[in-house]
Every structure is written in structure tokens, then in C-alpha cells.
Amino acid sequence: MLNMKLPGGLISTVLSLASNLSDKNLLRIINSLGKLTSIEWQDKGVRALRRMIEEKHSGIEATKRAIKNMNPKVRAQMVNNFLLGGILLGYKKRYAFWEANGVAPPGNLMISTTTKCNLRCYGCYAGTHQIADELTREEVEMLVEEAGKAGTNIITMLGGEPLTMPWMLDVVEKYPDVGFQIFTNSLLLDDEKIARLAKTGNAIIAIGVDGPKELTDDRKGEGAFDGALANMRKLRDAGVLVGYSTMVSRKNFDHIYADPFIDTMIEAGASFGWCAVAIPQGKACRELQLIPTPEQKARIPEMVRKVRERKPITIIDFYSDANVTEGCGAGRVTLHVNNTGDVEPCVFFPFTVDNIRDKPFHEILKSDFLRDIRKVHKDYPGQLQTCMMVSQPQAALKVITDCRAKETSDGTLEQLANLAEVAEAAN
């Protein structure tokens, strides 16, 4: 965490216990970290972890497996940068920013440096963004530093393909106290880059895999599946925390939560899986076969629950985990800066009013647009949906209209208006 003193004694205790990860030691780690909680949401998480240890939930085996796979440097950085700097102590710094400025910074800042990519995956949200511009290294470093001053210590690098930027790992190495997540197809990784990631230890790697080989290669291109798994194994062997990310669609739905696919990911070294349901964003998801049916969506929570109960891998599911984020996190839990510098409430909420090239980051946080987006979440506290464009399209459209926000993904405004019209007719 930039300008934040981490408790060295606590870190030493946690890392010592992590080297011999019995249930008893894991409980000691949870109790040690529990002393730093600030809010009920964090306390609830600590209680849930204690209960999982007592019940010998497979999620605990997933945690042990992930920690065992990490090299000592990665293990230390996960504690320093993510658990402490990003969540526990990071919250206190963000709260101090809120007290001083009247607005809370996001816990996670997403940055799409480019829409350039070595693959052409159908349905990619980045496919309808402007491609003629990119963020510079200087702009990205400015964002990391400004976010850090506000208490945001987790930076997620998206694209396009972030590794097309030749300086991407230089930025990761320049900020060893920041926790980075890099979403990548991994095909631009080589042994030298993997060694750098293992040495720095402060980046989590999520590799795009969209089901079994035939489905992944069908969406991404021939060789994408084999390349992804080969690099996943190399990252695991180097002690880097690695997992997969997938777009859950109508085409791959029957495979993503099924044992053969999950077992393949575990064997390849994945400690976690990010699952995002295909949503109708602009022209990127006009193909009907991409969007899961209502019946499929209704089955997701139960399928995720069963995987978590039986498999030693952590599944993060955007659709069914709204209870964890307490609803849509747009403009609240996350912010997204796209490749032109436009600031959006979320990577899946492609509308903007401000640009980092025109206004300082801390001033953008105070904008009427982001304030009103956060207010939608406050006005519908019982609506535990992960996307307000789906759950509250009328309210989202009103904010966009009132604040004169512009769409940054071609066709999204039209689709949101259609969703709002359907919701209006249903009422």
C-alpha cells in the first residue's frame, strides 16, 4: 500500500503459520487478521471462514492448495498487498479519504490500457470500443499512484490483451506494494516473463479459457486452449498464483461447472476461476447463442454451490455472488478506465462523463455521474443483482440521461433503452 505502514509482526506471524498450513494454523491466521477488521462486512467474512474451517468445507482445501502452490515471495505479497493493503488496512485508508472528501474510492481499479489483442474472440466486450487509442505507461503509473493515495491498492489490468503493452511487467515491478490482477490469454507469456512474475510476486494471473478445447478454440482460435494450459502449468510451477477466467454463454454452459472441465483446470494448476455471464453489451453480444437462457441463469447458483462443496478450487461467479458484493458494485466497488482514458463505473457499464486526460482522478471520483450511479445502489438495497443495467435499467438510464453520459461501446445505449422499456411494460 502506498504510504501505508503494514504491521510487520503480524505479517511474520501469518507467513510463519502459512508455511505449515494445518486447520489449527489456518484458524490462527484468520484470528490474527480478524483483529484488523473495521466493518460488519469484514467481520461476516471472518466468521464465515471460521465456520468453513470447523465444517472442513472444500473451500478451505482450495485455500490450502492455493497457498501451497505459491512460492514464498508470492505468499508474502498476497498477504501484504491483497489481504492487508487491499482489503483490511486499505479499507481504513479509503474511509479516511471518504471522511475528507465525501466520497469513497473503489476497492478495485480496472484499467484497460488497450483494445489491441493477438486474438479475436467473438463476444468480447472490448470489441466495440474505440481501437485507435491507448493509455501510455506514464498515464497508467499516474493512475496507480493516485488510486494508491486514495486507498485503492488492487489494480486489475484488462484489455484487449494487456501483455501487448511491452512495459506492462515493468509497471508491476515498479510498484511492489500494489496488488495487480492481469486478465490475459497468456499466449504472449514466455519463460522470462514468468520468471519476472515469480520474482516480484505481486500479480495474480487469470487466463482466459472458455470451456473444453473445442469450445475455447472455437471462440479464441486454434491452439488457444493448449497454449493457455501450458502457461498455466508453467506459472503454477514457478509459484505464481494463477487461475482461469471464462465467459459463461449458452454454448458452453453445460461444461463450465461440470467435473471434467473443473478437474482439467485443477490439474493444470488453477487455484481459482472467474466466471462472468455473457451480458448484452452493445454489439458485442448480439449473437443470441452467447447469452444464457433464463432457465440456465436460474441454475447457476446451485451449480456454483455444488462445485464449491466438492472441488478444491475457488470459484468467483459474477452472477450468483451479488450477496458478497452486496449488489452491483459499479462506481462503488470498482471503477474502470478504458484505453482512451474515459472513466466508467464498471467495465460492463460502458458510459462516461470524465476522462483522466482532462481531470485529476480524485476529482473524477466526486462527479455527479458516479455519485448518482452509487445512489441507484442505495435506492434499491434489496436488489442483490450484480449488474444494475439488468436489474434496474430504468434507474440506470435516467442517470445516464440526466448526466449526459456518453456510451463508449457502440450499441449499449440502445440495448439499455430496450431493457428499460421491457421493465416499464412489466410494471
KEMARTOR-717241 format. One record per residue (C-alpha): x, y, z; residue in one letter. Coordinates in steps of 0.5 Angstrom, whole numbers, plus 500, padded with zeros to 3 digits. Example, Ala and Ser with C-alpha at 12.3 -4.5 7.8 and 13.67 -1.06 7.14 Angstrom:
<pts>
525491516A/527498514S/
</pts>
This chain:
<pts>
500500500M/503507498L/504511504N/502506509M/506502514K/504495515L/504491521P/511487521G/510483527G/503481524L/506479517I/511475520S/506471525T/502470519V/507468514L/510463519S/504460520L/502459513A/509455512S/505449516N/498450514L/494446519S/487447520D/489450527K/494454524N/490457519L/485459524L/490462528R/492466521I/484468521I/484470528N/490475527S/487478521L/481479525G/484484529K/484489524L/477489521T/473495521S/466494519I/461488519E/462486512W/469484514Q/467481521D/462477517K/467474512G/472472518V/466469521R/465465515A/472463514L/472460522R/466456520R/468453514M/475451518I/470448523E/466444518E/472442514K/469446507H/472444501S/474452500G/479451506I/482446502E/482450496A/486456500T/491451503K/492448496R/493456493A/498457499I/502451498K/503453490N/505460492M/513461492N/515465499P/515471495K/508471492V/506468499R/508475503A/506479497Q/499476498M/498478505V/502485504N/498487498N/492484498F/489482505L/492488508L/494493503G/488492499G/482490504I/483491511L/488497512L/486499505G/479500507Y/481504513K/485509508K/479509504R/475511510Y/480517511A/479519504F/471519505W/472523511E/476528508A/473528501N/465526502G/466520497V/469513498A/475511493P/474504490P/477498493G/479496486N/481500480L/481497473M/485499467I/484497460S/491500457T/489498450T/484494446T/489491442K/490484442C/493478439N/486474439L/479476436R/474473441C/467473439Y/463477444G/469480447C/466487451Y/473491448A/471489441G/466495440T/471500444H/475505440Q/481502438I/485508435A/488510442D/492507448E/494509455L/501511456T/506508461R/506515464E/498515465E/498508468V/503510473E/500516475M/493512476L/496507480V/500513485E/493517485E/489511487A/494509492G/494516495K/486515496A/487508499G/486503493T/491498493N/488493488I/489494480I/486490475T/489490468M/485489463L/485489455G/485488450G/491484451E/495488457P/501484455L/501487448T/504493452M/512492453P/512496459W/507492463M/511488467L/516494468D/510497472V/508491476V/515491478E/516499480K/510498485Y/512492489P/507494495D/501494490V/497488488G/496487481F/491482477Q/492481470I/487478466F/490475460T/490470454N/497468456S/500467449L/505473450L/508470456L/515467456D/520464461D/523470462E/516474464K/514468468I/521469472A/520476473R/513475476L/515470480A/521474483K/516480484T/510476487G/505482487N/501480481A/495475480I/494472473I/488470470A/488466464I/482466459G/479459458V/472458455D/471451457G/474445454P/479445448K/474445442E/470451445L/476455447T/479454441D/472456437D/472462441R/479464441K/483461435G/486454434E/492453440G/489458445A/487452450F/493448449D/497455450G/493457456A/494451460L/502450458A/503457461N/498456467M/503450469R/509454468K/506459472L/504454478R/511451478D/514458479A/510459485G/505465482V/498465484L/494463477V/487461475G/483462470Y/477467467S/471465463T/465468459M/459463461V/455463455S/449459452R/454455448K/459453454N/454453460F/454445461D/461445461H/464451465I/461448472Y/462441470A/467436473D/471435467P/473442466F/474444473I/478438474D/482440468T/483447471M/485444478I/490439474E/493445470A/495449477G/489454477A/487456484S/481460482F/476461477G/473468475W/466466472C/462472468A/456471465V/455474458A/451480458I/448484452P/453490452Q/453494445G/454490439K/459485443A/453480445C/448481439R/449474438E/444470442L/448464443Q/452468447L/447470452I/445464457P/437463457T/433465464P/433458465E/440457465Q/441463469K/437460475A/441454475R/448458476I/447459484P/446452485E/452449480M/457454483V/455452490R/456444488K/463446485V/465450492R/463444496E/466439492R/473441489K/479445492P/478451487I/476458489T/470460484I/468467484I/462468480D/459475478F/452472477Y/451469484S/456473488D/452479489A/451478496N/458478497V/459485494T/452487497E/449488490G/452492484C/459495485G/459500479A/462506481G/463503489R/467497489V/470498482T/472503477L/474502470H/479507466V/479505459N/484505453N/482513452T/482515459G/475515460D/473513467V/467508467E/463506473P/465499471C/468495465V/461492464F/458499465F/461503459P/459510460F/463516462T/463523463V/470525465D/477523462N/483522466I/487527461R/482533463D/481532470K/485529476P/483522479F/481525486H/476530483E/473525478I/471521484L/467527486K/463527480S/455528479D/455522475F/459517479L/455520485R/448518482D/450511480I/452510487R/445513489K/442507485V/445502489H/443506496K/436506493D/435499492Y/439496497P/435489497G/436488489Q/442483490L/444483483Q/451484480T/449489475C/444495475M/444495468M/440489468V/436489475S/435497475Q/435499467P/430505468Q/434508474A/441507470A/438510464L/436516468K/443517471V/446517464I/441522461T/441527467D/448527467C/449527459R/454521460A/456518453K/457511451E/464508450T/461501447S/457502441D/450500441G/450500449T/445505450L/440502445E/440496449Q/440499456L/434503453A/430497451N/431494457L/428500461A/422499456E/421492458V/422493465A/417499465E/412495461A/413489466A/411494472N/
</pts>
